[in-house]
Amino acid sequence: MKRKHSKWKFVSLVLIIFILCLSTVAVNPVSASTEQPKTEMRAVWISTVLNIDMKAGMTKEQYIAWVRQTLDKLKASKLNTVIYQVRPTNDAMYPSKLAPWSSYITGKKQGTNPGYDPLAIMVEEAHRRGMELHAWMNPYRVTMPSQKLSDLASNNVARTNPGWVVKYGKQYYLNPGLPEVQNYLVETVKELVANYDIDAVHMDDYFYPYKIAKEAFPDQSAYKKYGGSFKKVEDWRRDNVNQLVKKLYIAIKETKPYVQFGISPFGVWRNKSVDKTGSDTKAGVNNYDDLYADVRTWIKSGTIDYIAPQIYWSRTLSVAKYGTLLDWWSHEVQTYTKTHPVHLYIGLADYKVGNDSDAAWKNKMELPNQILANRSEKTAAMGQMHFSLKSMESNKLGYATIVNQQLYNYTALTPGTVWDNTTAPAEPTFVQVTKEARGRKIEIIDENAIQPRKYVIYRFVGNSEGSYDNPKNIVDVVYNMNGITAFVDKTALAKHSYTYGITAISATGVESKNAFVVKEGK
């Protein structure tokens, strides 16, 4: 280690830190409550469709208050990412030239302007707390079962281009087989990524709709027109989704290369009974044959940055055991990552805790034990995503308290997509630490030509440094505020002297090799 010495407020120290690992730190399940990974995805879905997690009709002031209160609670629980549903039904939770205002923000007719920008507020408030914002979209869904096309805004493309729409069951969908639909969806994502400082675009499991018994999906005319090179309509449908995923990935990277593209598919790719390379499960639905989501192809071709299968079953459910699927998805990610690595996160069924016919969910430890399984050195999982906000807040059986106090009691960094850019940023050029009544004020000045996206604030008691790999030493993560960033460490005690080490994090999650170090009392 090389050291530079000056007065305590201006002390800097060069410390070699490894670039963030591409895999989660191994954790012994027996002691996982204390030996936690430094890098782990801890996300929660905030579902706006049908106002599941967010009520409608809030004023700007009420909405801001709700966002701040919600994010404060999540931050206190050491979650590091929110997945905010911004396009639930071919609408938008932000001003868009391509889609009408969502009715789920105002509670009024689709297209009604709320008078503020919900997404902009959510992004700003999340970043103020050092949390990532993943913008969640549903690509094809136009209506929910209770809605008619006449309920939609007049400028909704489902009304201006009725030929793009098909009805299946009680819902309307954009036809995935039409090139015009694919082009439109690509443009909506370009607009979203260009206009907002989001960290990722996130899609869930709604591709071709879940099958309805004795009802065929009405896309035969599109298949006849565009599916000539495919002998089976099923193969054509899978190719339609593959093409959209590829085009979205390219559009995102061309717009902002560091923005991630993640997908959260149904938890079973295929059962072993129909494909020997499938999982040893007996699920009634699967991605490949029912939703035409060829997830393996996305992983193999590198057209996603992360995959977050929704493994919404217990560890003992015979037809689809959690551990069986965790191992299967781990194997997929480890085996088929050809173009670049793909992160594996697991979608967890918080909504089932204390509320499911499977008796396993009556045990408050079921979900915490799933997190411990994710941390096992045998898996490729790098964290989890919780469905959804209201379930975490309701905290049935006290499961969320266990998660927060025993499994998420230290801060974790979000995994980076270092394959997009491996360049490590320089440490900040200057850091000042000042004692205040409320703790320590930390001012970070960064005059480097290439600005980092975030900083990690490490704190050690006394005048010597501890481990930069131990999450116990992370005070917080803060976003770079245009080169002049301020943070208050409210947990610092007046009677103690501390050593602070500040590292920089690039937009792709690469941590600086050096830390700017400030030692109090010197």
C-alpha positions as CSV (number, residue, x, y, z in Angstrom):
1,M,0.0,0.0,0.0
2,K,1.2,3.5,-0.8
3,R,0.2,6.3,1.6
4,K,0.0,10.1,1.2
5,H,0.0,12.2,4.3
6,S,-1.6,15.6,5.1
7,K,-3.9,17.2,7.7
8,W,-6.7,15.0,8.8
9,K,-9.4,16.7,6.8
10,F,-7.3,16.3,3.6
11,V,-5.7,12.9,4.1
12,S,-5.8,10.6,1.1
13,L,-4.8,7.0,0.9
14,V,-4.3,4.8,-2.2
15,L,-5.7,1.3,-1.4
16,I,-5.8,-1.5,-4.0
17,I,-9.3,-2.9,-4.2
18,F,-10.3,-5.8,-6.4
19,I,-12.8,-5.0,-9.2
20,L,-16.2,-6.2,-8.2
21,C,-16.5,-9.9,-8.5
22,L,-18.8,-11.3,-11.2
23,S,-20.2,-13.8,-8.7
24,T,-21.7,-13.4,-5.3
25,V,-19.3,-13.8,-2.3
26,A,-19.8,-17.4,-1.0
27,V,-21.8,-17.6,2.2
28,N,-22.0,-20.4,4.6
29,P,-25.8,-21.0,5.1
30,V,-25.2,-21.7,8.8
31,S,-23.7,-18.3,9.4
32,A,-25.2,-16.4,6.5
33,S,-27.0,-14.0,8.9
34,T,-23.7,-12.4,9.8
35,E,-21.4,-13.4,6.9
36,Q,-23.2,-11.5,4.2
37,P,-22.1,-10.8,0.6
38,K,-20.7,-7.4,-0.3
39,T,-22.4,-7.6,-3.6
40,E,-26.1,-8.7,-3.8
41,M,-29.2,-7.6,-5.7
42,R,-31.9,-6.8,-3.2
43,A,-34.9,-5.5,-5.1
44,V,-38.6,-5.1,-4.7
45,W,-41.2,-4.8,-7.4
46,I,-43.6,-1.8,-7.1
47,S,-46.6,-2.8,-9.1
48,T,-48.8,0.0,-10.4
49,V,-51.2,-2.1,-12.5
50,L,-54.6,-2.3,-10.8
51,N,-53.0,-0.1,-8.1
52,I,-51.5,-3.2,-6.4
53,D,-48.7,-1.3,-4.6
54,M,-49.6,2.4,-5.2
55,K,-52.9,4.1,-4.8
56,A,-54.4,6.3,-7.5
57,G,-55.4,10.0,-7.3
58,M,-52.5,11.4,-5.3
59,T,-51.6,15.0,-5.7
60,K,-47.9,15.8,-6.5
61,E,-47.3,16.6,-2.8
62,Q,-49.0,13.4,-1.7
63,Y,-47.1,11.3,-4.3
64,I,-43.8,12.8,-3.3
65,A,-44.6,12.1,0.4
66,W,-45.5,8.5,-0.4
67,V,-42.4,7.9,-2.5
68,R,-40.1,9.3,0.2
69,Q,-41.8,7.3,3.0
70,T,-41.7,4.1,0.9
71,L,-38.1,4.5,-0.1
72,D,-37.0,5.5,3.4
73,K,-38.5,2.2,4.7
74,L,-36.8,0.1,1.9
75,K,-33.5,1.9,2.4
76,A,-33.7,1.2,6.2
77,S,-34.3,-2.4,5.3
78,K,-31.1,-2.4,3.3
79,L,-32.8,-3.0,-0.1
80,N,-30.8,-1.4,-2.9
81,T,-33.1,-1.5,-5.9
82,V,-36.7,-0.7,-6.8
83,I,-38.4,-2.1,-9.9
84,Y,-41.1,0.5,-10.7
85,Q,-43.8,-0.5,-13.2
86,V,-43.9,2.4,-15.7
87,R,-45.8,0.8,-18.6
88,P,-48.4,-1.6,-17.1
89,T,-50.9,-1.7,-20.1
90,N,-49.5,0.1,-23.1
91,D,-49.6,3.4,-21.2
92,A,-47.1,5.4,-19.3
93,M,-46.3,6.6,-15.8
94,Y,-44.4,9.5,-17.4
95,P,-45.1,12.1,-20.1
96,S,-44.7,10.2,-23.4
97,K,-45.2,11.1,-27.1
98,L,-45.9,7.4,-27.8
99,A,-48.3,6.3,-25.1
100,P,-51.0,7.9,-23.0
101,W,-50.9,8.7,-19.3
102,S,-51.8,5.6,-17.2
103,S,-55.1,5.6,-15.5
104,Y,-53.3,4.0,-12.5
105,I,-51.7,7.3,-11.5
106,T,-54.9,9.5,-11.5
107,G,-57.7,6.9,-11.1
108,K,-59.4,8.7,-14.0
109,K,-59.7,7.9,-17.7
110,Q,-56.5,6.9,-19.4
111,G,-54.7,9.9,-20.9
112,T,-55.5,12.2,-17.9
113,N,-52.4,14.2,-17.0
114,P,-51.7,14.1,-13.3
115,G,-49.8,17.4,-13.5
116,Y,-46.4,15.9,-12.5
117,D,-44.0,13.2,-13.6
118,P,-44.2,10.1,-11.3
119,L,-41.2,8.4,-12.9
120,A,-38.9,11.4,-12.7
121,I,-39.8,11.8,-9.0
122,M,-39.2,8.1,-8.3
123,V,-35.8,8.1,-10.1
124,E,-34.6,11.2,-8.3
125,E,-35.7,10.0,-4.8
126,A,-34.3,6.5,-5.4
127,H,-30.9,7.9,-6.4
128,R,-30.9,10.3,-3.5
129,R,-30.9,7.2,-1.3
130,G,-28.2,5.4,-3.3
131,M,-30.8,3.0,-4.7
132,E,-31.1,1.8,-8.3
133,L,-34.3,2.3,-10.4
134,H,-35.3,-0.4,-12.8
135,A,-38.1,0.7,-15.1
136,W,-40.6,-2.1,-15.5
137,M,-42.6,-2.5,-18.7
138,N,-45.2,-5.0,-20.0
139,P,-44.7,-5.1,-23.8
140,Y,-47.8,-6.6,-25.3
141,R,-50.6,-6.1,-22.8
142,V,-53.2,-3.5,-23.8
143,T,-56.0,-4.0,-21.3
144,M,-56.9,-5.8,-18.1
145,P,-59.9,-8.2,-18.2
146,S,-62.3,-5.5,-16.9
147,Q,-61.4,-3.0,-19.7
148,K,-62.7,-2.4,-23.2
149,L,-60.9,-0.7,-26.0
150,S,-63.3,2.2,-25.7
151,D,-61.9,2.7,-22.2
152,L,-58.5,3.6,-23.6
153,A,-57.3,7.1,-24.5
154,S,-58.0,8.1,-28.1
155,N,-54.3,8.4,-28.9
156,N,-53.5,4.9,-27.6
157,V,-52.0,3.0,-30.6
158,A,-54.4,0.2,-29.9
159,R,-57.1,2.6,-31.0
160,T,-55.2,4.5,-33.7
161,N,-53.9,1.2,-35.2
162,P,-56.7,-1.3,-34.5
163,G,-55.0,-3.8,-36.9
164,W,-52.2,-4.2,-34.4
165,V,-54.5,-5.5,-31.7
166,V,-55.9,-9.0,-31.0
167,K,-58.3,-10.1,-28.3
168,Y,-57.6,-13.3,-26.4
169,G,-59.9,-14.3,-23.6
170,K,-61.1,-11.1,-21.9
171,Q,-58.1,-9.0,-22.7
172,Y,-56.5,-7.1,-25.7
173,Y,-52.9,-7.5,-26.7
174,L,-50.6,-6.0,-29.3
175,N,-49.9,-8.7,-31.8
176,P,-46.3,-9.9,-31.3
177,G,-46.1,-11.1,-34.9
178,L,-46.4,-7.7,-36.5
179,P,-43.2,-5.9,-37.4
180,E,-45.0,-2.6,-36.8
181,V,-45.7,-3.6,-33.2
182,Q,-42.0,-4.6,-32.6
183,N,-40.9,-1.2,-34.1
184,Y,-43.3,0.6,-31.9
185,L,-42.1,-1.1,-28.7
186,V,-38.5,-0.4,-29.6
187,E,-39.3,3.3,-29.9
188,T,-41.1,3.4,-26.6
189,V,-38.0,1.9,-24.9
190,K,-35.7,4.3,-26.7
191,E,-37.8,7.2,-25.5
192,L,-37.8,5.9,-21.9
193,V,-34.0,5.3,-21.8
194,A,-33.2,8.6,-23.5
195,N,-35.3,10.8,-21.2
196,Y,-34.7,9.2,-17.8
197,D,-31.7,8.4,-15.7
198,I,-32.8,4.8,-15.1
199,D,-30.4,2.0,-14.3
200,A,-32.2,-0.7,-16.1
201,V,-35.2,-1.6,-18.3
202,H,-37.1,-4.6,-16.8
203,M,-39.6,-6.9,-18.5
204,D,-41.7,-9.5,-16.6
205,D,-43.3,-12.8,-17.7
206,Y,-46.1,-11.5,-19.9
207,F,-45.0,-12.3,-23.4
208,Y,-47.6,-14.2,-25.4
209,P,-50.4,-14.5,-22.9
210,Y,-50.9,-17.5,-20.6
211,K,-52.9,-20.1,-22.5
212,I,-56.7,-20.3,-22.2
213,A,-58.2,-23.8,-22.6
214,K,-59.8,-24.5,-25.9
215,E,-59.0,-21.0,-27.3
216,A,-56.4,-20.4,-29.9
217,F,-54.4,-17.2,-30.0
218,P,-55.7,-15.3,-33.0
219,D,-52.6,-14.6,-35.0
220,Q,-53.1,-16.9,-38.0
221,S,-53.3,-14.0,-40.5
222,A,-50.0,-12.5,-39.2
223,Y,-48.4,-16.0,-39.4
224,K,-49.6,-16.4,-43.0
225,K,-48.1,-13.1,-43.9
226,Y,-44.9,-13.1,-42.0
227,G,-44.2,-16.7,-40.9
228,G,-43.4,-18.3,-44.2
229,S,-39.9,-19.5,-43.2
230,F,-41.3,-21.4,-40.2
231,K,-43.1,-24.7,-40.5
232,K,-44.7,-24.4,-37.1
233,V,-46.5,-21.4,-35.7
234,E,-45.0,-22.1,-32.3
235,D,-41.4,-21.6,-33.7
236,W,-42.5,-18.4,-35.3
237,R,-44.0,-17.1,-32.1
238,R,-40.8,-17.8,-30.2
239,D,-38.8,-16.1,-32.9
240,N,-41.0,-13.0,-32.6
241,V,-40.2,-12.7,-28.9
242,N,-36.5,-13.4,-29.5
243,Q,-36.4,-10.7,-32.2
244,L,-38.0,-8.2,-29.8
245,V,-35.7,-9.0,-27.0
246,K,-32.7,-8.6,-29.3
247,K,-33.9,-5.3,-30.7
248,L,-34.7,-3.9,-27.3
249,Y,-31.2,-4.9,-26.0
250,I,-29.5,-3.2,-29.0
251,A,-31.7,-0.1,-28.7
252,I,-30.9,0.3,-25.0
253,K,-27.2,-0.1,-25.5
254,E,-27.1,2.3,-28.4
255,T,-28.9,4.9,-26.4
256,K,-27.1,4.5,-23.1
257,P,-24.6,1.6,-23.0
258,Y,-24.6,1.3,-19.3
259,V,-28.3,0.8,-18.9
260,Q,-29.1,-2.8,-18.2
261,F,-31.8,-4.9,-19.7
262,G,-33.3,-7.6,-17.5
263,I,-36.2,-10.0,-17.8
264,S,-38.1,-11.9,-15.1
265,P,-39.7,-14.9,-16.8
266,F,-42.0,-17.6,-15.4
267,G,-40.0,-20.0,-13.2
268,V,-40.0,-23.1,-15.4
269,W,-38.3,-23.1,-18.8
270,R,-39.5,-26.7,-19.7
271,N,-40.2,-29.8,-17.8
272,K,-37.8,-32.7,-18.1
273,S,-40.7,-34.9,-19.3
274,V,-40.9,-32.9,-22.6
275,D,-37.2,-32.0,-22.9
276,K,-34.4,-33.9,-21.2
277,T,-32.5,-30.7,-20.7
278,G,-35.4,-29.2,-18.8
279,S,-35.9,-29.1,-15.0
280,D,-37.0,-32.1,-13.0
281,T,-40.4,-30.5,-12.4
282,K,-44.1,-31.1,-13.3
283,A,-45.3,-27.5,-13.8
284,G,-48.6,-27.0,-15.7
285,V,-47.1,-24.1,-17.6
286,N,-43.7,-23.4,-19.0
287,N,-41.9,-20.6,-20.8
288,Y,-41.0,-22.3,-24.0
289,D,-44.2,-24.1,-25.0
290,D,-46.9,-21.8,-23.4
291,L,-45.5,-18.3,-23.3
292,Y,-43.2,-18.7,-26.3
293,A,-40.4,-17.2,-24.2
294,D,-37.2,-19.0,-25.4
295,V,-35.2,-17.9,-22.3
296,R,-32.3,-20.1,-23.0
297,T,-31.7,-18.3,-26.4
298,W,-31.5,-15.0,-24.6
299,I,-28.9,-16.3,-22.2
300,K,-26.9,-18.0,-24.9
301,S,-27.0,-15.0,-27.3
302,G,-26.2,-12.4,-24.6
303,T,-29.3,-10.2,-25.4
304,I,-30.0,-9.6,-21.7
305,D,-27.9,-8.5,-18.8
306,Y,-29.8,-10.3,-16.1
307,I,-32.5,-13.0,-15.8
308,A,-34.7,-13.2,-12.8
309,P,-36.9,-16.3,-12.9
310,Q,-40.0,-16.2,-10.7
311,I,-39.4,-19.3,-8.6
312,Y,-42.7,-18.8,-6.7
313,W,-42.8,-22.2,-5.0
314,S,-41.6,-23.6,-1.7
315,R,-38.6,-25.8,-1.1
316,T,-40.8,-28.8,-0.5
317,L,-43.5,-28.5,-3.3
318,S,-43.0,-31.8,-5.1
319,V,-44.0,-30.6,-8.6
320,A,-41.7,-27.6,-8.6
321,K,-39.2,-27.5,-5.7
322,Y,-37.4,-24.2,-5.2
323,G,-34.0,-25.8,-4.9
324,T,-34.5,-27.9,-8.0
325,L,-35.2,-24.8,-10.0
326,L,-32.5,-22.7,-8.4
327,D,-30.0,-25.4,-9.4
328,W,-31.4,-25.6,-13.0
329,W,-31.3,-21.8,-13.6
330,S,-27.8,-21.7,-12.1
331,H,-26.7,-24.3,-14.5
332,E,-28.2,-22.5,-17.5
333,V,-26.4,-19.2,-16.6
334,Q,-23.1,-21.0,-16.1
335,T,-23.4,-23.1,-19.2
336,Y,-24.9,-20.9,-21.9
337,T,-23.4,-17.5,-21.4
338,K,-21.6,-17.2,-24.7
339,T,-21.5,-13.5,-25.6
340,H,-21.1,-12.1,-22.1
341,P,-22.0,-13.1,-18.6
342,V,-25.6,-12.9,-17.5
343,H,-26.5,-12.2,-13.9
344,L,-29.0,-14.6,-12.2
345,Y,-31.4,-13.1,-9.7
346,I,-34.3,-15.0,-8.2
347,G,-37.9,-13.7,-8.0
348,L,-39.3,-14.5,-4.6
349,A,-43.0,-15.0,-3.7
350,D,-43.4,-12.7,-0.7
351,Y,-47.1,-12.6,-1.5
352,K,-47.4,-16.3,-0.6
353,V,-46.1,-16.0,2.9
354,G,-48.9,-17.0,5.3
355,N,-51.3,-16.9,2.4
356,D,-51.1,-20.1,0.3
357,S,-52.5,-23.6,0.2
358,D,-49.0,-25.0,0.3
359,A,-48.4,-25.4,4.1
360,A,-44.7,-24.6,3.7
361,W,-45.7,-20.9,3.4
362,K,-47.1,-21.0,6.9
363,N,-43.5,-21.2,8.1
364,K,-42.0,-17.7,8.6
365,M,-38.6,-19.1,7.7
366,E,-39.6,-20.4,4.2
367,L,-38.6,-17.2,2.4
368,P,-35.6,-16.4,4.5
369,N,-34.3,-19.9,3.9
370,Q,-34.7,-19.4,0.1
371,I,-32.4,-16.3,0.4
372,L,-29.9,-18.5,2.2
373,A,-30.2,-21.0,-0.6
374,N,-29.5,-18.3,-3.1
375,R,-26.3,-17.4,-1.2
376,S,-25.0,-21.0,-1.3
377,E,-21.6,-21.3,-3.1
378,K,-23.2,-24.0,-5.3
379,T,-25.5,-21.5,-7.1
380,A,-25.0,-18.7,-9.6
381,A,-27.6,-16.5,-7.9
382,M,-26.4,-13.0,-7.2
383,G,-29.5,-11.8,-5.2
384,Q,-33.2,-11.7,-5.3
385,M,-36.2,-9.6,-6.2
386,H,-39.3,-9.5,-3.9
387,F,-42.9,-9.5,-5.1
388,S,-44.1,-7.2,-4.1
389,L,-44.0,-4.0,-2.0
390,K,-47.3,-4.4,-0.2
391,S,-46.3,-7.9,0.8
392,M,-43.1,-6.8,2.3
393,E,-44.9,-4.0,4.1
394,S,-47.6,-6.3,5.5
395,N,-44.8,-8.6,6.9
396,K,-47.0,-11.6,7.5
397,L,-45.7,-14.0,10.2
398,G,-42.9,-11.5,10.7
399,Y,-40.9,-12.9,7.8
400,A,-39.7,-9.5,6.6
401,T,-38.4,-8.6,10.0
402,I,-36.3,-11.8,9.9
403,V,-35.0,-10.8,6.5
404,N,-34.2,-7.3,7.5
405,Q,-32.6,-8.0,10.8
406,Q,-30.7,-11.2,10.0
407,L,-30.1,-11.3,6.3
408,Y,-30.1,-7.7,5.1
409,N,-28.6,-6.0,8.2
410,Y,-25.6,-4.7,6.2
411,T,-25.5,-2.7,3.0
412,A,-24.8,-4.5,-0.2
413,L,-23.6,-3.2,-3.6
414,T,-25.7,-4.0,-6.6
415,P,-23.9,-6.3,-9.1
416,G,-22.3,-4.5,-12.0
417,T,-22.3,-5.4,-15.7
418,V,-18.6,-5.0,-16.0
419,W,-18.6,-6.8,-19.4
420,D,-20.1,-3.6,-20.9
421,N,-17.1,-1.6,-19.8
422,T,-14.3,-2.9,-17.6
423,T,-12.6,0.4,-17.1
424,A,-12.2,1.2,-13.4
425,P,-12.8,4.9,-12.4
426,A,-10.3,6.9,-10.5
427,E,-11.0,7.6,-6.8
428,P,-12.5,11.1,-6.1
429,T,-10.0,13.9,-6.2
430,F,-10.9,15.4,-2.8
431,V,-13.0,14.4,0.3
432,Q,-13.6,16.4,3.4
433,V,-15.1,15.1,6.6
434,T,-16.6,17.5,9.1
435,K,-18.0,16.8,12.6
436,E,-21.5,18.0,13.1
437,A,-24.1,17.6,15.8
438,R,-26.0,15.1,13.6
439,G,-22.9,13.0,12.7
440,R,-20.2,13.5,10.0
441,K,-20.7,15.6,6.9
442,I,-18.8,14.1,4.0
443,E,-18.2,16.3,1.0
444,I,-16.9,14.5,-2.1
445,I,-15.3,16.6,-4.9
446,D,-14.5,14.8,-8.2
447,E,-12.7,16.6,-10.9
448,N,-11.8,13.5,-12.9
449,A,-12.5,13.8,-16.6
450,I,-14.5,10.6,-16.5
451,Q,-17.1,10.9,-13.8
452,P,-18.2,7.8,-11.8
453,R,-21.9,7.0,-11.3
454,K,-21.7,6.3,-7.5
455,Y,-19.4,6.4,-4.5
456,V,-19.1,3.8,-1.7
457,I,-18.4,5.3,1.8
458,Y,-16.5,2.9,4.0
459,R,-16.0,3.7,7.7
460,F,-13.5,2.2,10.2
461,V,-13.3,3.0,13.9
462,G,-9.9,4.6,14.9
463,N,-7.0,5.6,12.8
464,S,-6.5,2.4,10.8
465,E,-8.4,0.8,7.9
466,G,-10.2,-2.5,8.1
467,S,-11.4,-4.7,5.2
468,Y,-12.9,-3.1,2.1
469,D,-14.4,-6.5,1.3
470,N,-16.5,-6.7,4.5
471,P,-20.0,-5.1,4.1
472,K,-20.0,-4.3,7.8
473,N,-17.7,-1.4,6.9
474,I,-20.0,0.1,4.3
475,V,-21.8,3.1,5.6
476,D,-23.7,3.8,2.4
477,V,-23.7,4.1,-1.4
478,V,-24.4,7.6,-2.9
479,Y,-24.9,8.7,-6.5
480,N,-22.5,11.2,-7.9
481,M,-24.2,14.6,-7.9
482,N,-22.3,16.2,-10.9
483,G,-18.9,16.2,-9.2
484,I,-19.9,17.7,-5.9
485,T,-21.6,15.2,-3.6
486,A,-22.6,15.7,0.0
487,F,-23.6,13.0,2.5
488,V,-24.2,13.0,6.2
489,D,-23.2,9.9,8.2
490,K,-25.9,10.1,10.9
491,T,-24.7,6.8,12.5
492,A,-21.3,8.2,13.5
493,L,-20.8,8.7,17.2
494,A,-19.3,12.0,18.5
495,K,-17.0,10.2,21.0
496,H,-15.3,8.1,18.3
497,S,-12.7,8.9,15.7
498,Y,-13.0,7.3,12.4
499,T,-11.2,6.6,9.2
500,Y,-13.3,7.0,6.0
501,G,-12.4,5.5,2.7
502,I,-14.3,6.6,-0.4
503,T,-14.2,4.6,-3.6
504,A,-15.8,5.4,-6.9
505,I,-18.1,3.1,-8.9
506,S,-18.5,3.3,-12.7
507,A,-21.8,3.2,-14.5
508,T,-21.2,-0.5,-15.2
509,G,-20.3,-1.3,-11.5
510,V,-16.5,-1.3,-11.6
511,E,-15.1,-0.1,-8.3
512,S,-12.0,2.1,-8.3
513,K,-8.7,0.4,-7.4
514,N,-7.9,3.2,-4.9
515,A,-9.8,4.9,-2.1
516,F,-9.5,8.5,-1.0
517,V,-8.9,8.1,2.7
518,V,-9.6,10.7,5.5
519,K,-8.4,10.0,9.0
520,E,-9.8,12.0,11.9
521,G,-7.4,13.3,14.5
522,K,-4.4,13.4,12.1
